[in-house]
Amino acid sequence: MTNCKYILVKNEYIDGENTRVSYGIAAIENCDGVISVLMSVSDISSDFCAVENLVNVCNAKELDLIHIEDVINDFFATVWLN
């Protein structure tokens, strides 16, 4: 089991004069004061609150990194069904 924490990541995409903001999730690990990014998935949603909730649930459940891909896929399925 990897002891990690999940954080929200903000991405800005610029295409000429147009800017689009999207949010993703990253897993980080703090080992003796050195913070490492274990993985990052960008552009999950433009809905800040939805991604923030996803991050909070992952942290509250102490989600093991091995399951994050399934959780993100479930997130997409839930969003698309609503």
C-alpha angles and dihedrals in degrees: 000000000000115000102221141147125221123227135186115249124204119210127189119201116197122197110175106297095348123092124191124191121208135169134223141168133253132190115220134184128203112210114177092330095313111117116209128187106228096184140341134200114193132193097031094143144336087227105099094191094051093052091042088055090049090052092047093050092048090052095043091051091043088231114207111236091238089070100047095095091055091046092052090048089051089049091054092047091051093048093047093048094054 
